[in-house]
Each structure stands twice: as structure tokens, then as C-alpha cells.
Amino acid sequence: MFINLSNHPSARWEKEQILAAMDFGEIVDIQFPSIPPEFDTQEVYNIADTYYHKCINLLPVSSSLHAIHIAGEPVFCFHIITKLLCAGYNVITSTTERMVKETADGQKISVFNFIKFRKYEL
């Protein structure tokens, strides 16, 4: 199983990213929570704890054959990733190459091309 906990639903991913994710099995999307900027660290940790339990309920046994993909708000990510790694889960994130195109009127448009998944380690 491949759990995608991010603001980027797998339905909108490039073909290469979907195929790389499918190496871990079925892709299951979990929408990343909205985290108010006025929350303190403990409030963010409380939300992360809720999502930690959502992940381990979907994937009760840790295995390198499965992966939990996490990308989003840094404090949330730090807390949940640390907890998952300490519990033995395989946690990854996407790496991308940023391509910037400039339009005729001077606007810059950024496109991010998937390169690979990178593993988190303690």
C-alpha cells in the first residue's frame, strides 16, 4: 500500500509518479489537513497525532514493501514523520525539478516535474 498524505491527490500526478507509487501497492489518498497559521506547536502536534492514527489504521503493520508519502506544513510533517519512523514505517516524500517558463508579458510560471521518491531516515 502507498498512502499519500499531501495536498496533491494522486489523480493529478504525472504518469511517472503514479507508476513509482504503485511499486508499493494500491494508492490511498488522505487529504492533508488545513492547519491554521495561528495554531501553536502543540495544537499542530494534536492534528498530526490524529493523522498518525489514520495512517496506522490503514497500514497496521510497518514494512519496507509499503510507504507513507508525506508533504505539507513543516511542523505537522516533522511530528508525524518522526512518530512513523520511530514505529518502523517507511516514510517518503517526492523530489521534483522546478522548470520556470516566462510568458511574453513577463509572468513566470513554475512547473514541477517528478524525479523520484526520497526516503526519510532518523
N, CA, C and O atoms as a MOPAC input file, in Angstrom:
PM7 MOZYME 1SCF
protein

 N      0.84000 1    -1.18500 1     0.00000 1
 C      0.00000 1     0.00000 1     0.00000 1
 C      0.88100 1     1.24400 1     0.00000 1
 O      1.96400 1     1.26300 1     0.58500 1
 N      0.39300 1     2.26800 1    -0.66500 1
 C      1.06400 1     3.56900 1    -0.71900 1
 C      0.06000 1     4.60300 1    -0.22100 1
 O     -0.93500 1     4.88000 1    -0.89100 1
 N      0.31700 1     5.17100 1     0.94800 1
 C     -0.56000 1     6.20700 1     1.49500 1
 C      0.00700 1     7.56200 1     1.09600 1
 O      1.17200 1     7.86200 1     1.35600 1
 N     -0.82100 1     8.36600 1     0.47100 1
 C     -0.42900 1     9.71600 1     0.06000 1
 C     -1.11400 1    10.72500 1     0.97100 1
 O     -2.30900 1    10.98700 1     0.83000 1
 N     -0.35300 1    11.29100 1     1.90600 1
 C     -0.85800 1    12.31900 1     2.81800 1
 C     -0.24200 1    13.64400 1     2.38000 1
 O      0.83600 1    14.02800 1     2.83500 1
 N     -0.94800 1    14.32900 1     1.49000 1
 C     -0.45000 1    15.59300 1     0.94900 1
 C     -1.61900 1    16.38200 1     0.36900 1
 O     -2.75200 1    15.90200 1     0.33400 1
 N     -1.32700 1    17.59100 1    -0.08300 1
 C     -2.33600 1    18.41400 1    -0.76400 1
 C     -2.38700 1    18.12600 1    -2.26000 1
 O     -3.02100 1    18.85900 1    -3.01900 1
 N     -1.72000 1    17.06100 1    -2.67600 1
 C     -1.62000 1    16.73700 1    -4.09700 1
 C     -2.21200 1    15.35600 1    -4.34700 1
 O     -1.50500 1    14.35200 1    -4.25600 1
 N     -3.50600 1    15.29900 1    -4.66200 1
 C     -4.14600 1    13.99900 1    -4.90200 1
 C     -3.45000 1    13.23800 1    -6.03000 1
 O     -3.04500 1    13.82500 1    -7.03300 1
 N     -3.32200 1    11.94800 1    -5.85300 1
 C     -2.62000 1    11.12700 1    -6.84800 1
 C     -3.29400 1    11.17800 1    -8.22000 1
 O     -2.63100 1    10.94500 1    -9.23000 1
 N     -4.56900 1    11.47200 1    -8.27900 1
 C     -5.27600 1    11.56500 1    -9.56100 1
 C     -4.69300 1    12.66400 1   -10.44800 1
 O     -4.87800 1    12.64200 1   -11.66500 1
 N     -3.99000 1    13.62500 1    -9.84300 1
 C     -3.40400 1    14.72600 1   -10.61200 1
 C     -1.89700 1    14.57800 1   -10.82600 1
 O     -1.25100 1    15.48000 1   -11.35900 1
 N     -1.34700 1    13.45400 1   -10.41600 1
 C      0.08500 1    13.21900 1   -10.57500 1
 C      0.43200 1    12.86400 1   -12.01400 1
 O     -0.42100 1    12.43300 1   -12.79000 1
 N      1.70500 1    13.05500 1   -12.35300 1
 C      2.22600 1    12.61200 1   -13.63900 1
 C      2.24800 1    11.07900 1   -13.65300 1
 O      2.29000 1    10.43100 1   -12.60700 1
 N      2.22000 1    10.53000 1   -14.84600 1
 C      2.23300 1     9.07500 1   -15.01500 1
 C      3.42600 1     8.44300 1   -14.29800 1
 O      3.28000 1     7.40300 1   -13.65600 1
 N      4.60400 1     9.06200 1   -14.40000 1
 C      5.81800 1     8.50700 1   -13.78900 1
 C      5.68900 1     8.40000 1   -12.27200 1
 O      6.14800 1     7.42900 1   -11.67100 1
 N      5.06400 1     9.39800 1   -11.65800 1
 C      4.90800 1     9.37900 1   -10.20300 1
 C      3.90700 1     8.30500 1    -9.78700 1
 O      4.11500 1     7.61300 1    -8.79100 1
 N      2.83100 1     8.16500 1   -10.54000 1
 C      1.83900 1     7.12900 1   -10.23600 1
 C      2.47800 1     5.74500 1   -10.33700 1
 O      2.28000 1     4.90000 1    -9.46400 1
 N      3.23500 1     5.51800 1   -11.39100 1
 C      3.88700 1     4.21200 1   -11.56000 1
 C      4.88000 1     3.93100 1   -10.43700 1
 O      4.95200 1     2.80500 1    -9.94300 1
 N      5.64400 1     4.94400 1   -10.02900 1
 C      6.59400 1     4.77100 1    -8.92200 1
 C      5.86200 1     4.46100 1    -7.62000 1
 O      6.32000 1     3.63300 1    -6.83200 1
 N      4.73300 1     5.11800 1    -7.39200 1
 C      3.94400 1     4.86500 1    -6.18100 1
 C      3.34900 1     3.46100 1    -6.19800 1
 O      3.28700 1     2.79700 1    -5.16300 1
 N      2.91700 1     3.01600 1    -7.35800 1
 C      2.28900 1     1.69900 1    -7.47300 1
 C      3.26600 1     0.55700 1    -7.21100 1
 O      2.84300 1    -0.58200 1    -7.01600 1
 N      4.56600 1     0.84800 1    -7.20300 1
 C      5.54400 1    -0.17100 1    -6.80500 1
 C      5.30400 1    -0.62500 1    -5.36900 1
 O      5.69600 1    -1.72800 1    -4.98900 1
 N      4.65900 1     0.22700 1    -4.56900 1
 C      4.36400 1    -0.09400 1    -3.17000 1
 C      2.97200 1    -0.70300 1    -2.99900 1
 O      2.62700 1    -1.15600 1    -1.90800 1
 N      2.17400 1    -0.71700 1    -4.06400 1
 C      0.82000 1    -1.27300 1    -3.98400 1
 C     -0.23700 1    -0.22900 1    -4.28200 1
 O      0.03200 1     0.79600 1    -4.90900 1
 N     -1.43300 1    -0.50600 1    -3.82400 1
 C     -2.57600 1     0.38200 1    -4.03600 1
 C     -2.29600 1     1.77100 1    -3.45900 1
 O     -1.75100 1     1.89300 1    -2.36200 1
 N     -2.67200 1     2.81600 1    -4.20000 1
 C     -2.50400 1     4.19500 1    -3.72900 1
 C     -3.77000 1     4.61700 1    -2.99800 1
 O     -4.87400 1     4.52300 1    -3.53600 1
 N     -3.59700 1     5.08500 1    -1.76400 1
 C     -4.71200 1     5.58900 1    -0.96000 1
 C     -4.40400 1     7.03500 1    -0.60000 1
 O     -3.40100 1     7.31600 1     0.05500 1
 N     -5.26700 1     7.95200 1    -1.02700 1
 C     -5.08000 1     9.37500 1    -0.72800 1
 C     -5.74700 1     9.74800 1     0.58500 1
 O     -6.88900 1     9.36800 1     0.84400 1
 N     -5.02600 1    10.49400 1     1.40800 1
 C     -5.59000 1    11.13300 1     2.60000 1
 C     -5.34400 1    12.62500 1     2.42300 1
 O     -4.19800 1    13.06100 1     2.31900 1
 N     -6.41400 1    13.40100 1     2.39000 1
 C     -6.28500 1    14.85100 1     2.20800 1
 C     -5.50500 1    15.45800 1     3.37200 1
 O     -5.82000 1    15.20500 1     4.53500 1
 N     -4.49800 1    16.25000 1     3.06000 1
 C     -3.71000 1    16.92100 1     4.09500 1
 C     -4.62000 1    17.89900 1     4.83800 1
 O     -5.41600 1    18.59400 1     4.20700 1
 N     -4.51500 1    17.96300 1     6.16800 1
 C     -5.40600 1    18.85100 1     6.92200 1
 C     -5.07800 1    20.32800 1     6.72000 1
 O     -3.94200 1    20.70200 1     6.42700 1
 N     -6.08800 1    21.13200 1     6.88300 1
 C     -5.89500 1    22.58400 1     6.89000 1
 C     -5.40100 1    22.95900 1     8.28300 1
 O     -6.06500 1    22.66800 1     9.27800 1
 N     -4.25100 1    23.59600 1     8.35500 1
 C     -3.65700 1    23.94600 1     9.64800 1
 C     -3.61200 1    25.46200 1     9.76900 1
 O     -2.85400 1    26.12500 1     9.06000 1
 N     -4.42600 1    26.01100 1    10.66900 1
 C     -4.45500 1    27.46900 1    10.82300 1
 C     -3.08700 1    28.02200 1    11.23000 1
 O     -2.42200 1    27.44400 1    12.09000 1
 N     -2.66500 1    29.11900 1    10.63200 1
 C     -1.35000 1    29.69000 1    10.94300 1
 C     -1.23500 1    30.18800 1    12.38000 1
 O     -0.12700 1    30.34000 1    12.89400 1
 N     -2.36400 1    30.44400 1    13.03000 1
 C     -2.29500 1    30.93200 1    14.41300 1
 C     -2.16500 1    29.80600 1    15.43800 1
 O     -2.00400 1    30.08500 1    16.62600 1
 N     -2.23100 1    28.54700 1    15.01500 1
 C     -2.07200 1    27.43000 1    15.94700 1
 C     -0.65400 1    27.40000 1    16.50400 1
 O      0.30700 1    27.73300 1    15.81100 1
 N     -0.53800 1    26.99100 1    17.78200 1
 C      0.79000 1    26.79600 1    18.35600 1
 C      1.26000 1    25.36800 1    18.05100 1
 O      0.52100 1    24.57200 1    17.47100 1
 N      2.47300 1    25.06400 1    18.44300 1
 C      3.06800 1    23.77100 1    18.11400 1
 C      2.24300 1    22.60600 1    18.65100 1
 O      2.02700 1    21.62500 1    17.94000 1
 N      1.78200 1    22.70100 1    19.89100 1
 C      1.03000 1    21.58400 1    20.47500 1
 C     -0.27500 1    21.33900 1    19.72100 1
 O     -0.67900 1    20.19000 1    19.54400 1
 N     -0.93400 1    22.39900 1    19.28100 1
 C     -2.17100 1    22.22900 1    18.51200 1
 C     -1.88800 1    21.52700 1    17.18200 1
 O     -2.67500 1    20.69300 1    16.73400 1
 N     -0.76900 1    21.86700 1    16.56100 1
 C     -0.38700 1    21.19800 1    15.31000 1
 C     -0.03600 1    19.73700 1    15.59300 1
 O     -0.41200 1    18.85100 1    14.82400 1
 N      0.67800 1    19.47900 1    16.68600 1
 C      1.00900 1    18.10200 1    17.05900 1
 C     -0.25600 1    17.28100 1    17.29600 1
 O     -0.30100 1    16.10400 1    16.93900 1
 N     -1.28000 1    17.88500 1    17.89000 1
 C     -2.53600 1    17.16700 1    18.12900 1
 C     -3.17500 1    16.72700 1    16.81100 1
 O     -3.68400 1    15.61100 1    16.70100 1
 N     -3.14400 1    17.60800 1    15.81900 1
 C     -3.67600 1    17.24600 1    14.49900 1
 C     -2.81900 1    16.13100 1    13.89500 1
 O     -3.34600 1    15.16500 1    13.34200 1
 N     -1.51200 1    16.27000 1    14.00300 1
 C     -0.60500 1    15.25100 1    13.46000 1
 C     -0.84500 1    13.89200 1    14.11500 1
 O     -0.78600 1    12.86100 1    13.44500 1
 N     -1.11500 1    13.88700 1    15.42100 1
 C     -1.39800 1    12.62700 1    16.11500 1
 C     -2.64600 1    11.95500 1    15.54800 1
 O     -2.68000 1    10.73500 1    15.38800 1
 N     -3.66400 1    12.74700 1    15.24500 1
 C     -4.89100 1    12.20800 1    14.64200 1
 C     -4.57800 1    11.55600 1    13.29900 1
 O     -5.07900 1    10.47200 1    13.00100 1
 N     -3.75200 1    12.21300 1    12.49300 1
 C     -3.40900 1    11.68000 1    11.17100 1
 C     -2.44400 1    10.50200 1    11.26100 1
 O     -2.45600 1     9.62400 1    10.39900 1
 N     -1.62400 1    10.47900 1    12.28200 1
 C     -0.77500 1     9.31300 1    12.54400 1
 C     -1.65600 1     8.08300 1    12.72500 1
 O     -1.38800 1     7.02700 1    12.15100 1
 N     -2.70900 1     8.22700 1    13.52500 1
 C     -3.61300 1     7.10000 1    13.77300 1
 C     -4.38400 1     6.71100 1    12.51300 1
 O     -4.65000 1     5.52900 1    12.29500 1
 N     -4.74400 1     7.68500 1    11.68400 1
 C     -5.39400 1     7.35800 1    10.40700 1
 C     -4.46600 1     6.50000 1     9.55100 1
 O     -4.89800 1     5.52000 1     8.94400 1
 N     -3.20200 1     6.87200 1     9.50800 1
 C     -2.23000 1     6.12400 1     8.69900 1
 C     -2.03300 1     4.70900 1     9.22400 1
 O     -2.06700 1     3.75100 1     8.45200 1
 N     -1.82600 1     4.57000 1    10.53200 1
 C     -1.55200 1     3.22900 1    11.05300 1
 C     -2.80800 1     2.36000 1    11.07000 1
 O     -2.70300 1     1.13400 1    11.09100 1
 N     -3.98900 1     2.97200 1    11.06200 1
 C     -5.21200 1     2.17200 1    10.92900 1
 C     -5.32500 1     1.59300 1     9.52200 1
 O     -5.81700 1     0.47800 1     9.34700 1
 N     -4.87400 1     2.34200 1     8.52100 1
 C     -4.87600 1     1.84000 1     7.14700 1
 C     -3.76400 1     0.82400 1     6.91200 1
 O     -3.91600 1    -0.10600 1     6.12000 1
 N     -2.66000 1     1.00900 1     7.60100 1
 C     -1.47600 1     0.17300 1     7.41200 1
 C     -0.96900 1    -0.25500 1     8.79200 1
 O      0.01900 1     0.28400 1     9.29000 1
 N     -1.65700 1    -1.23600 1     9.41100 1
 C     -1.34800 1    -1.56900 1    10.80500 1
 C      0.02900 1    -2.18000 1    11.04000 1
 O      0.53200 1    -2.14000 1    12.16300 1
 N      0.64900 1    -2.74500 1    10.00500 1
 C      1.96500 1    -3.36200 1    10.16400 1
 C      2.97100 1    -2.61800 1     9.29000 1
 O      2.75700 1    -2.45200 1     8.08900 1
 N      4.06800 1    -2.17300 1     9.90000 1
 C      5.09600 1    -1.46900 1     9.13000 1
 C      5.87100 1    -2.46200 1     8.27300 1
 O      6.11300 1    -3.59800 1     8.68000 1
 N      6.25400 1    -2.01800 1     7.08400 1
 C      7.00800 1    -2.86200 1     6.16300 1
 C      7.66100 1    -1.98300 1     5.11300 1
 O      7.09300 1    -0.97200 1     4.70100 1
 N      8.84700 1    -2.36500 1     4.68300 1
 C      9.51000 1    -1.60300 1     3.61900 1
 C      8.81700 1    -1.81800 1     2.27700 1
 O      9.11700 1    -1.12000 1     1.30800 1
 N      7.89600 1    -2.77100 1     2.21100 1
 C      7.13900 1    -3.01600 1     0.98300 1
 C      6.04600 1    -1.97500 1     0.78000 1
 O      5.51900 1    -1.83000 1    -0.32300 1
 N      5.70600 1    -1.25300 1     1.84100 1
 C      4.67800 1    -0.21900 1     1.79700 1
 C      5.33200 1     1.13100 1     2.07400 1
 O      6.45900 1     1.19300 1     2.56300 1
 N      4.61700 1     2.21200 1     1.75800 1
 C      5.18000 1     3.54500 1     2.00900 1
 C      4.08500 1     4.52400 1     2.39100 1
 O      2.93300 1     4.40300 1     1.97300 1
 N      4.48000 1     5.49800 1     3.19800 1
 C      3.60700 1     6.62200 1     3.53400 1
 C      4.29700 1     7.87200 1     3.00700 1
 O      5.38000 1     8.24500 1     3.45800 1
 N      3.65100 1     8.50200 1     2.05100 1
 C      4.17500 1     9.69800 1     1.37800 1
 C      3.59700 1    10.91900 1     2.08900 1
 O      2.37900 1    11.07000 1     2.17400 1
 N      4.46600 1    11.78900 1     2.59900 1
 C      4.00500 1    12.95600 1     3.35300 1
 C      4.66900 1    14.21500 1     2.82200 1
 O      5.88400 1    14.27100 1     2.63100 1
 N      3.83900 1    15.22400 1     2.58900 1
 C      4.33500 1    16.53800 1     2.17000 1
 C      3.33300 1    17.58200 1     2.63100 1
 O      2.12700 1    17.42200 1     2.44100 1
 N      3.83800 1    18.65800 1     3.24200 1
 C      2.93500 1    19.71100 1     3.69600 1
 C      3.55800 1    20.59500 1     4.75700 1
 O      4.77200 1    20.79800 1     4.77500 1
 N      2.73200 1    21.11600 1     5.63200 1
 C      3.13700 1    22.06400 1     6.67600 1
 C      4.28000 1    21.46000 1     7.50200 1
 O      4.15500 1    20.34300 1     8.00300 1
 N      5.39600 1    22.19300 1     7.64600 1
 C      6.61500 1    21.62600 1     8.23600 1
 C      6.49900 1    21.07900 1     9.65900 1
 O      7.03300 1    20.00300 1     9.92700 1
 N      5.83400 1    21.76200 1    10.57100 1
 C      5.75600 1    21.28600 1    11.96000 1
 C      4.92500 1    20.00700 1    12.02500 1
 O      5.29900 1    19.05300 1    12.70700 1
 N      3.80400 1    19.98800 1    11.31800 1
 C      2.97600 1    18.78700 1    11.21200 1
 C      3.81700 1    17.63100 1    10.66800 1
 O      3.84200 1    16.54100 1    11.24000 1
 N      4.50400 1    17.88700 1     9.55500 1
 C      5.30700 1    16.84400 1     8.91300 1
 C      6.40100 1    16.33200 1     9.83800 1
 O      6.61200 1    15.12400 1     9.93800 1
 N      7.09700 1    17.23400 1    10.51000 1
 C      8.16000 1    16.82500 1    11.42500 1
 C      7.62500 1    15.85400 1    12.47000 1
 O      8.23000 1    14.81400 1    12.72700 1
 N      6.48900 1    16.19800 1    13.07000 1
 C      5.94600 1    15.38000 1    14.15400 1
 C      5.46900 1    14.01700 1    13.65500 1
 O      5.84300 1    12.98600 1    14.21500 1
 N      4.65600 1    14.00800 1    12.61600 1
 C      4.10200 1    12.72600 1    12.15200 1
 C      5.18600 1    11.84200 1    11.54500 1
 O      5.17400 1    10.62600 1    11.73900 1
 N      6.11500 1    12.43600 1    10.81800 1
 C      7.19100 1    11.64500 1    10.21800 1
 C      8.05500 1    11.01500 1    11.30400 1
 O      8.40700 1     9.83900 1    11.20900 1
 N      8.39900 1    11.78100 1    12.33100 1
 C      9.19900 1    11.24700 1    13.43600 1
 C      8.48600 1    10.07900 1    14.10800 1
 O      9.09700 1     9.04400 1    14.37300 1
 N      7.18300 1    10.24500 1    14.38700 1
 C      6.41400 1     9.16700 1    15.03000 1
 C      6.36500 1     7.91900 1    14.15400 1
 O      6.54800 1     6.80300 1    14.63900 1
 N      6.11800 1     8.11900 1    12.86100 1
 C      6.03100 1     6.97500 1    11.95500 1
 C      7.37700 1     6.26500 1    11.82700 1
 O      7.42900 1     5.03500 1    11.82800 1
 N      8.46000 1     7.02500 1    11.71800 1
 C      9.78600 1     6.41200 1    11.62000 1
 C     10.12700 1     5.63600 1    12.89100 1
 O     10.66600 1     4.53100 1    12.82200 1
 N      9.81400 1     6.21000 1    14.04200 1
 C     10.08800 1     5.53000 1    15.31400 1
 C      9.28500 1     4.23400 1    15.44600 1
 O      9.70000 1     3.30700 1    16.14200 1
 N      8.13200 1     4.17900 1    14.77200 1
 C      7.29700 1     2.97600 1    14.79100 1
 C      7.69000 1     1.99200 1    13.68200 1
 O      7.07500 1     0.93600 1    13.54000 1
 N      8.71900 1     2.34400 1    12.89600 1
 C      9.22800 1     1.42900 1    11.88900 1
 C      8.63900 1     1.56100 1    10.49800 1
 O      8.88200 1     0.70700 1     9.64600 1
 N      7.86900 1     2.61500 1    10.24800 1
 C      7.24000 1     2.79200 1     8.93700 1
 C      8.21400 1     3.37200 1     7.91600 1
 O      9.15900 1     4.07900 1     8.26800 1
 N      7.96700 1     3.06000 1     6.65400 1
 C      8.72500 1     3.57700 1     5.52200 1
 C      8.05500 1     4.88300 1     5.08700 1
 O      6.96400 1     4.85900 1     4.51700 1
 N      8.69800 1     6.01500 1     5.35100 1
 C      8.11600 1     7.33000 1     5.06100 1
 C      8.95000 1     7.99500 1     3.97200 1
 O     10.17900 1     8.02700 1     4.03800 1
 N      8.25100 1     8.52500 1     2.96900 1
 C      8.93000 1     9.11800 1     1.81900 1
 C      8.30300 1    10.45700 1     1.44500 1
 O      7.22100 1    10.81200 1     1.91000 1
 N      9.01200 1    11.18000 1     0.59800 1
 C      8.48500 1    12.41300 1     0.01500 1
 C      8.88200 1    12.44000 1    -1.45800 1
 O      9.73200 1    11.66500 1    -1.89500 1
 N      8.27000 1    13.32300 1    -2.20500 1
 C      8.57900 1    13.45200 1    -3.63200 1
 C      9.71600 1    14.43800 1    -3.84200 1
 O      9.81700 1    15.44600 1    -3.14200 1
 N     10.56000 1    14.14100 1    -4.80400 1
 C     11.53600 1    15.12400 1    -5.25500 1
 C     11.11800 1    15.55000 1    -6.65700 1
 O     10.65600 1    14.73900 1    -7.46000 1
 N     11.29100 1    16.83200 1    -6.93100 1
 C     10.86600 1    17.38100 1    -8.21700 1
 C     11.93800 1    18.30600 1    -8.77000 1
 O     12.80600 1    18.79600 1    -8.04600 1
 N     11.85000 1    18.52500 1   -10.05800 1
 C     12.69600 1    19.51500 1   -10.71200 1
 C     11.79200 1    20.67600 1   -11.09500 1
 O     10.76400 1    20.48600 1   -11.74600 1
 N     12.18100 1    21.87500 1   -10.68800 1
 C     11.38200 1    23.06700 1   -10.97500 1
 C     11.79700 1    23.64300 1   -12.32400 1
 O     12.96500 1    23.95900 1   -12.55200 1
 N     10.82700 1    23.77000 1   -13.19900 1
 C     11.04900 1    24.35800 1   -14.51900 1
 C     10.27300 1    25.67500 1   -14.56200 1
 O      9.06400 1    25.69300 1   -14.33000 1
 N     10.96400 1    26.76700 1   -14.85700 1
 C     10.32600 1    28.08400 1   -14.89100 1
 C     10.23300 1    28.55000 1   -16.33500 1
 O     11.21500 1    28.56700 1   -17.07700 1
 N      9.01700 1    28.92600 1   -16.70100 1
 C      8.78700 1    29.47000 1   -18.04400 1
 C      8.33000 1    30.91000 1   -17.88700 1
 O      7.51700 1    31.22200 1   -17.01700 1
 N      8.85100 1    31.77700 1   -18.72700 1
 C      8.44200 1    33.18000 1   -18.69200 1
 C      7.56000 1    33.45200 1   -19.90400 1
 O      7.91800 1    33.13700 1   -21.03900 1
 N      6.39100 1    34.04900 1   -19.63500 1
 C      5.46400 1    34.36700 1   -20.71300 1
 C      5.86100 1    35.68400 1   -21.37100 1
 O      6.72800 1    36.40300 1   -20.87400 1
 N      5.22100 1    35.98700 1   -22.48300 1
 C      5.52900 1    37.21000 1   -23.23400 1
 C      5.32500 1    38.46800 1   -22.39900 1
 O      6.01500 1    39.46800 1   -22.60000 1
 N      4.37000 1    38.41900 1   -21.45300 1
 C      4.10000 1    39.59700 1   -20.62500 1
 C      4.94100 1    39.62900 1   -19.34400 1
 O      4.70500 1    40.46200 1   -18.46900 1
 N      5.92200 1    38.72400 1   -19.23200 1
 C      6.84000 1    38.75700 1   -18.09500 1
 C      6.43600 1    37.90300 1   -16.90700 1
 O      7.17800 1    37.83600 1   -15.92700 1
 N      5.29300 1    37.25400 1   -16.96100 1
 C      4.88200 1    36.38000 1   -15.85900 1
 C      5.73500 1    35.12200 1   -15.86200 1
 O      6.11700 1    34.61300 1   -16.91600 1
 N      6.02600 1    34.63100 1   -14.66300 1
 C      6.78200 1    33.39100 1   -14.53900 1
 C      5.83400 1    32.28100 1   -14.09900 1
 O      5.05900 1    32.43300 1   -13.15500 1
 N      5.91800 1    31.18000 1   -14.80100 1
 C      5.09200 1    30.02000 1   -14.49100 1
 C      6.02800 1    28.88300 1   -14.10800 1
 O      6.92300 1    28.51600 1   -14.86900 1
 N      5.80800 1    28.32800 1   -12.91300 1
 C      6.63900 1    27.21900 1   -12.43900 1
 C      5.90900 1    25.90000 1   -12.65700 1
 O      4.72600 1    25.76500 1   -12.34500 1
 N      6.63300 1    24.94400 1   -13.19300 1
 C      6.12800 1    23.58900 1   -13.37300 1
 C      7.09900 1    22.66900 1   -12.64700 1
 O      8.31500 1    22.78200 1   -12.80600 1
 N      6.55000 1    21.75400 1   -11.84800 1
 C      7.38200 1    20.84200 1   -11.07400 1
 C      7.26900 1    19.44500 1   -11.66300 1
 O      6.18400 1    18.86500 1   -11.69200 1
 N      8.37800 1    18.90800 1   -12.12900 1
 C      8.41100 1    17.57500 1   -12.72200 1
 C      8.94000 1    16.57100 1   -11.70600 1
 O     10.01200 1    16.75800 1   -11.13000 1
 N      8.18000 1    15.50900 1   -11.49600 1
 C      8.56300 1    14.45600 1   -10.56600 1
 C      9.86400 1    13.80100 1   -11.01400 1
 O     10.04700 1    13.49400 1   -12.19200 1
 N     10.77100 1    13.58900 1   -10.04800 1
 C     12.02600 1    12.88500 1   -10.31300 1
 C     12.01900 1    11.50800 1    -9.63800 1
 O     12.19800 1    10.48500 1   -10.29900 1
 N     11.81100 1    11.49600 1    -8.31300 1
 C     11.79900 1    10.22600 1    -7.58000 1
 C     11.23300 1    10.45300 1    -6.18300 1
 O     10.99600 1    11.58900 1    -5.77100 1
 N     11.02200 1     9.35900 1    -5.46700 1
 C     10.67100 1     9.43700 1    -4.05500 1
 C     11.96000 1     9.35200 1    -3.24300 1
 O     12.87300 1     8.59700 1    -3.57800 1
 N     12.01700 1    10.14000 1    -2.17100 1
 C     13.17700 1    10.13300 1    -1.27700 1
 C     12.71200 1     9.68400 1     0.09800 1
 O     11.69900 1    10.15600 1     0.61500 1
 N     13.47000 1     8.76300 1     0.67900 1
 C     13.14200 1     8.18000 1     1.97400 1
 C     13.60100 1     9.08200 1     3.11800 1
 O     14.70300 1     9.62900 1     3.09100 1
 N     12.73900 1     9.22700 1     4.12300 1
 C     13.13900 1     9.89200 1     5.36800 1
 C     13.84500 1     8.86700 1     6.25000 1
 O     13.46900 1     7.69500 1     6.28000 1
 N     14.86600 1     9.32000 1     6.96300 1
 C     15.56900 1     8.45700 1     7.91100 1
 C     15.91300 1     9.25500 1     9.15400 1
 O     16.13600 1    10.46400 1     9.09300 1
 N     15.95300 1     8.56200 1    10.28100 1
 C     16.36600 1     9.20600 1    11.54000 1
 C     17.86100 1     9.07500 1    11.70600 1
 O     18.41500 1     9.54900 1    12.69800 1

